[in-house]
Amino acid sequence: MTRNKTHALLLAAALVLTGALLASFAPEASARSTPAPAPQSQKVIKTHFVVMHTLYQSLQVRSLVDIYELHTFTYSPQIRDQMQRIFNAGGYQYGDKVTVWYRSGTDVALKIKGKPSNRK
C-alpha cells in the first residue's frame, strides 16, 4: 500500500474508534419517572414591561427594571380574542407600557393590561 492509503485507513479507523467511544459514554434515553408539575401549581407573576414589537400571535416586551431582559409572550386562549381586537384597532406600539400576568417558567401571557397608543 502507498503511504496516502495507509494514512487514510488509519484516519478512518481512528474516526470509527472515536465514534464508538463517544457512543458508549452517551447517556441512555429513559422515560421520565416523575410527571411534570401542573401549570396550575406554578406561581402567577405580574410584571410591568415596555412594548418592543406586537404581532397578532405574540407580544415582545422589555423589562422596565433591566433593559437587557426581553420576553416574547404568546397569548393564552382566554385573551386571544381580546388581543386580536386590540391588534386590529392598531395594537400596542413601541414604547407603550403594559402589565403582563404569566406563570413562572412559561412565556404564555394570562392577562395583559395597558393602554394602546393611537399611533399607526
Wavefront OBJ file of the C-alpha trace (Angstrom):
o trace
v 0.000 0.000 0.000
v 1.090 3.537 -0.586
v 1.603 5.982 2.217
v -1.551 8.021 1.395
v -3.771 4.930 1.533
v -2.202 3.914 4.841
v -2.827 7.346 6.346
v -6.410 7.321 5.060
v -7.076 3.896 6.607
v -5.545 4.968 9.924
v -7.663 8.133 9.923
v -10.820 6.145 9.163
v -10.012 3.661 11.929
v -9.407 6.499 14.388
v -12.750 8.096 13.494
v -14.611 4.798 13.941
v -12.916 4.202 17.289
v -13.714 7.749 18.441
v -17.359 7.357 17.419
v -17.631 4.056 19.291
v -16.130 5.585 22.431
v -18.427 8.612 22.314
v -21.474 6.399 21.822
v -20.552 4.296 24.845
v -20.368 7.388 27.076
v -23.673 8.861 25.866
v -26.476 8.854 28.455
v -29.238 6.333 27.945
v -32.631 7.590 26.853
v -35.212 6.874 29.508
v -38.782 7.832 30.194
v -39.425 10.492 32.787
v -40.398 8.786 36.039
v -41.973 11.842 37.678
v -44.634 13.839 35.864
v -44.052 17.492 35.080
v -45.695 19.909 37.518
v -49.162 21.010 36.544
v -49.313 24.581 35.225
v -51.899 25.465 37.905
v -49.330 24.874 40.677
v -46.910 27.477 39.297
v -46.925 30.964 40.749
v -48.542 33.725 38.669
v -46.207 36.691 38.203
v -47.348 40.261 37.496
v -44.647 42.385 35.839
v -44.500 45.770 34.123
v -42.947 45.946 30.661
v -42.365 48.288 27.709
v -43.624 47.044 24.341
v -40.963 46.425 21.723
v -42.989 44.702 18.982
v -46.527 43.397 18.586
v -47.715 40.552 16.388
v -51.173 39.038 16.154
v -49.870 35.887 17.901
v -47.327 37.326 20.338
v -46.040 40.376 22.157
v -42.335 41.196 22.539
v -41.562 43.315 25.597
v -38.609 44.687 27.553
v -38.431 44.888 31.344
v -38.629 48.307 32.985
v -36.019 47.254 35.551
v -33.437 45.530 33.318
v -33.200 46.870 29.757
v -31.450 43.693 28.596
v -34.307 41.436 29.737
v -36.532 40.666 26.743
v -39.608 38.426 26.713
v -41.808 37.211 23.896
v -45.215 36.226 25.221
v -47.793 34.233 23.324
v -51.424 34.727 24.244
v -53.414 32.266 26.308
v -56.703 31.099 24.761
v -58.624 33.257 27.262
v -57.145 36.539 25.983
v -56.528 35.663 22.330
v -59.764 37.256 21.064
v -59.206 40.394 23.136
v -55.655 40.759 21.814
v -56.861 40.205 18.234
v -59.345 43.096 18.659
v -56.590 45.335 20.072
v -54.257 44.349 17.214
v -56.935 45.099 14.597
v -57.532 48.530 16.160
v -53.852 49.460 15.846
v -52.376 47.430 18.660
v -49.665 48.259 21.123
v -46.858 50.357 19.676
v -43.162 50.627 20.553
v -42.811 52.300 23.950
v -46.304 51.545 25.297
v -46.285 50.394 28.921
v -48.141 47.180 29.721
v -48.604 44.879 32.698
v -48.404 41.150 31.965
v -49.554 38.288 34.182
v -47.853 34.961 33.416
v -46.887 31.751 35.187
v -43.271 31.382 36.281
v -41.211 29.387 33.825
v -43.582 29.949 30.899
v -43.960 32.508 28.128
v -47.754 32.451 27.913
v -49.478 35.682 28.921
v -52.572 35.030 31.027
v -53.641 38.681 31.164
v -52.306 41.859 29.562
v -53.320 45.299 30.743
v -52.237 48.587 29.270
v -53.456 51.430 27.118
v -52.572 51.091 23.422
v -51.373 54.341 21.879
v -53.255 55.904 18.984
v -50.212 55.977 16.689
v -50.375 53.978 13.472
l 1 2 3 4 5 6 7 8 9 10 11 12 13 14 15 16 17 18 19 20 21 22 23 24 25 26 27 28 29 30 31 32 33 34 35 36 37 38 39 40 41 42 43 44 45 46 47 48 49 50 51 52 53 54 55 56 57 58 59 60 61 62 63 64 65 66 67 68 69 70 71 72 73 74 75 76 77 78 79 80 81 82 83 84 85 86 87 88 89 90 91 92 93 94 95 96 97 98 99 100 101 102 103 104 105 106 107 108 109 110 111 112 113 114 115 116 117 118 119 120
